Structure formats: C-alpha cells, structure tokens
Amino acid sequence: MMHPDERPDRTAGDPEIRIGESAISSLLAHYFQFEEMLGMNTAKGAVRPLQPSPRPSPRPLFSQVIPGKGYADDTEPEDLFSPEELPKRIIAVIPAYNEELSIGTVVLSTRQHVDHVIVVDDGSTDQTARIASLAGAEVLAHSINLGKAQALMKGFARARQYGPLAVVMLDADGQHDPAEIPELVKPVLAGRADLVIGSRFLNGRNAIPPYRVLGQKTLDLATKASAGVSCSDTQSGFRVLGRRALENLDFYSEGYNIESDMLAHFASRGLAISEVPIGVTYAVSNGHKKHPLAHGLDVLSHIIGIVGYRRPLLSFGVPGSVLTLAGIGASLYAVSDLVAGGPFHSILFIGGITLLILGLLLVTTGLILNSLVQVVKMGRA
C-alpha cells in the first residue's frame, strides 16, 4: 500500500487527506489524555505504597466481659489470624501416665466422635504429652504423678469452661473403643441420664479373664452396699457425664477410687444413672499400671471405708450383732456344761466373753455413728 504523498493522483491539500489527519490528531489527543489518567492511578501517580498493618493482639480464650464496656483487658474482640472457635458440645477427657505407645492412636480415634479432646498428662516421664499434642489434643500437665482421680478432676474443670453438653472419660491405654462414644452419649443428649457407664458385662461377648470378673463382681457388691445403687460394672472407666453431673463434682477422691466415689456421690444427689454395653480389649501395649490384686484390694478397702461412713449400722451393727450372739452362745455352753457336772471349758468361756464384749462395742459404735449421720443429713436438709 502506497503512502498518500507517493500517489501521483493525490496532493497534500486533498480533502480526503485532511480528513485522515484530523482523525489521527483526535486519536492522539485521546491517547495522551488516557495516558495521563492512567499515570495518576499507578504506583507512579497518586497511589501510595502499601504499609504492612500491625497484627492485632489475639484475645485470650477466656476474658471477662463488662456489660456496656466490652472486654476487661481492652484487647481485640477476636483474633483474625487463628482458626474459628467451633462449639464444643462433646468433650473427651483422657488421663494419661506414660502412654506414649497408645496415646496418639487414642486421641486421633476419639477426635472423630467428639468436638474437643483434653489429655491430662499425669507426670509422665516419656513423650506422652508431646504425642498427644501432635495428635490434636489440648494437653494439661502435672509436674508429678498425682493419680487418676486428680488427673480427671483437672480435665473436668477445664472441660466445664467450654460449657459442653457432655464430657466423655476414657482410658489412654487403648482398652476402650472410641467408636462407641456416639452410643454412650445418646442417653445424656436425650436427657434420660446424667451419668452413663459403659458396662463390659452387658453384651456377653467380651473375653474378660476370670480373676477380673471375680474382682469386679466383689467390688460391685461392695459399691452397691455403699452407694445403694445396682450397677453391673462399677469400675468402668468409660463414662459420659452430662451437665448436671459436671455441676456435682464436689467430692474428693484419690487414685483409682474415683469410679466408685463418683457413683456413690451422684447416687446420693439423686442423679439419673444408666448403663450401655461396651467392648473391651486387654491385649494392649501398655497394661495396667497397678497389679490387679493390689488395685482391687485398694479399692475394696476404700469402699468399706465409705460403707462405714455412710451406713454405720451395716458396717458396725451387723458384725457386732453376730459377735455378740456368738459370744453369748459360747459362754452359755461353757456354763451349762459346768452346771451339768461336766468339765469347765475355760478357754471357750473366756473366748465367749471376749466376743460378747467386742460385739457390744461394735453395736454401740454403730448406733452412735448412725445418730451422727442422721444429724448431718438433717443439717444439710
């Protein structure tokens, strides 16, 4: 295509050429105007470079709120850089002592069925706390070993701060199956129970060693005598506490006695208690921290102490009555044989008198203690 100046039939003054020049001039004017406007909206123009904004201080998880004035600590109302706090309707509390071999699996499995997991590291000397934290649990720690009861109480206190509907307690050694949590929480969420106990003896499919069955049944009978409530597995550590139960944890317990103490305390407060069948496995990597026999005797002696405190006529009056009758019988036999002309059984007579005195002392003690218990109950009412 030839330039207009090179075409012999066109001149510079040709009207067609003048029209083209006018269009070009108008286009250039619009271009320069656009370029000027564009420059004002770029980094070369009026836009200032962005300055990094300071990160707001995160608000503590629990802050006191003053009506009409906001947070007492004057911090930001929320931390925009942290994950959103989700409602914690169901919380699991797991006491752990040197459970590095199983705690990770237990926490990961439990998190699938609850909204939050709290692990209380009860003075472990291994990597229990670190592994539990990596698995996604909130870890509370004791500097020394204080026992299962104190660890659970610490976990319950922390769980109450979240305002949950239910709190699940289970062991850290892997004996319990977290997949059964939904079944255990159903009675609590439905309002039918304040405490749900996972019973190992209801489904009939668990392979429980005979010596454990004998020990558990003995403790069940003793707990029934002390608490006045019938339960097929009083020592089960797989339980669910509802809101009323969490509000009535005002009792003291030590070590492995917490299951019996909890049952007796809740029964005395009139809380609704129910049972749900659960499975159990004893083929775990880290077995019970205490020998079963020593554990059973410890709990049994503690339960007997509870019976003596709450039911003195049963613990002192009944044995005292038996000894009194035995003493009277032995003494009368020795005296009657002597009167009939037979030999005097001095050992039998002395033994009978001794049993009679001990029996009367026990009966008297039971009556006095029972009176004191009634006075205390009337004072509470």
ZIQUIMO-V973099 format. One record per pair of residues at least 4 apart in sequence whose ideal C-beta (glycine too) atoms are under 7 Angstrom apart, sorted by the first residue. I is the first residue (numbers start at 1). J is the second residue. Records with the same first field share a line. If there is no record, write none. Layout:
# ZIQUIMO-V973099
I->J  J
This chain:
# ZIQUIMO-V973099
2->6  7
4->10  17
10->14  17
12->17
15->19
16->20
17->21
18->22
19->23
20->24
21->25
22->26
23->27
24->28
25->29
26->30
27->31
28->32
29->33
30->34
31->35
32->36
33->37
34->38
35->39
36->40
37->41
38->42
39->44  45
40->45  46
41->45  47
42->47
43->47
55->81
56->76  79  80
57->75  76
58->79  82
59->63  71  75  76  77  78  79
60->73
62->161
63->71  72  73
64->72
65->71
66->70  72
71->75  77
86->115
87->115
88->115  116  162  164
89->115  164  165
90->114  115  164  165  166  168  185
91->114  115  116  118  159  162  164  167
92->110  114  117  118  168  170
93->118  120  152  155  156  159  167  169
94->106  117  119  170  172
95->120  122  148  151  152  155  172
96->103  119  120  121  122  124  128  132  172
97->122  123  124  145  289
98->124  125  126  128
99->103  128  172  173  286
100->126  127  128  131
101->285  286
102->106  172  173  174  284  285  286
103->107  119  128  131  132  172
104->108  131  135
105->109  174
106->110  172  174  178
107->111  117  119  132  135  136  137
108->135
109->178
110->114  117  178
111->117  136
113->178  179  181  182
114->168  181
116->138  162
117->136  137  138
118->137  138  140  155  158  159
119->132  137  139
120->140  151  154  155
121->128  129  139  141  142
122->142  145  146  151
123->142  143  144  145  146
124->128  129
127->131
128->132
129->133  139  141
130->134
131->135
132->137  139
133->137  139
140->154  155  158
142->146  151
146->150  151
147->151  254  255
148->152  255  256  258
149->153  253  254  255  257  258
150->154
151->155
152->156  169  258
153->157  249
154->158
155->159
156->160  167  246  249
159->164  167
160->246
165->189  243
166->185  188  189  240  241  242
167->241  246
168->181  184  185  240
169->237  239
170->176  178  237  238
171->175  176  237
173->284  286
174->284
175->280  281  282  284
176->238  278  280
177->279
180->184  198  278  279
181->185
182->186
183->276
184->196  198  240  276
185->189  240
186->190
187->192  193  196  274
188->193  196  240  242
192->272  274
193->242  272  273  274
194->242  244  245  266  271  272
195->239  241  245  266  271  273
196->239  240  274  276
197->231  233  236  239  273  275
198->236  238  239  276  278
199->232  233  236  275  276  277  278
200->206  208  233  236  278  280
201->232  233
202->232  275  277
203->277
206->279  280
208->212  213
210->214
211->215  292
212->216  292
213->217
214->218
215->219  292  296
216->220  233  235
217->221
218->222  300
219->223  234  235  296  299  300  303
220->224  231  232  234
221->225
222->226  300  303  304
223->227  231  234  260  263  264  303
224->229  230
225->307  314
226->264  303  306  307  310
227->263  264  267
228->267
229->263  267  273
231->263  275
232->275
234->259  260  263
235->259
236->259
237->259
238->278
241->245  246
243->247
244->248  271
245->266  271
248->266  269  271
251->261  265
253->257  258  261
256->295  298  299
257->261  299  302
258->262
259->263
260->264  299  302  303
261->265
262->266
263->267
264->268  306
265->269
266->271  273
267->273
288->292  295
290->294  295
291->295
292->296
293->297
294->298
295->299
296->300
297->301
298->302
299->303
300->304
301->305
302->306
303->307
304->308
305->309
306->310
307->311  314  315
308->312  315  316
310->373
311->315
312->316  366  369  370  373
313->317  366  370
314->318
316->320  362  365  366  369
317->321  363  366
318->322
319->323  362
320->324  359  360  362  363  366
321->325  359  363
322->326
323->327  355  358  359  362
324->328  356  359  360  363
325->329
326->330  355
327->331  352  353  354  355  356  359
328->332  356
329->333
330->334  348  351  352  355
331->335  349  352  353  356
332->336
333->337  348
334->338  344  345  348  349  352
335->339
336->340
337->342  345
338->342  344
345->349
346->350
347->351
348->352
349->353
350->354
351->355
352->356
353->357
354->358
355->359
356->360
357->361
358->362
359->363
360->364
361->365
362->366
363->367
364->368
365->369
366->370
367->371
368->372
369->373
370->374
371->375
372->376
373->377
374->378
375->379
376->380
377->381
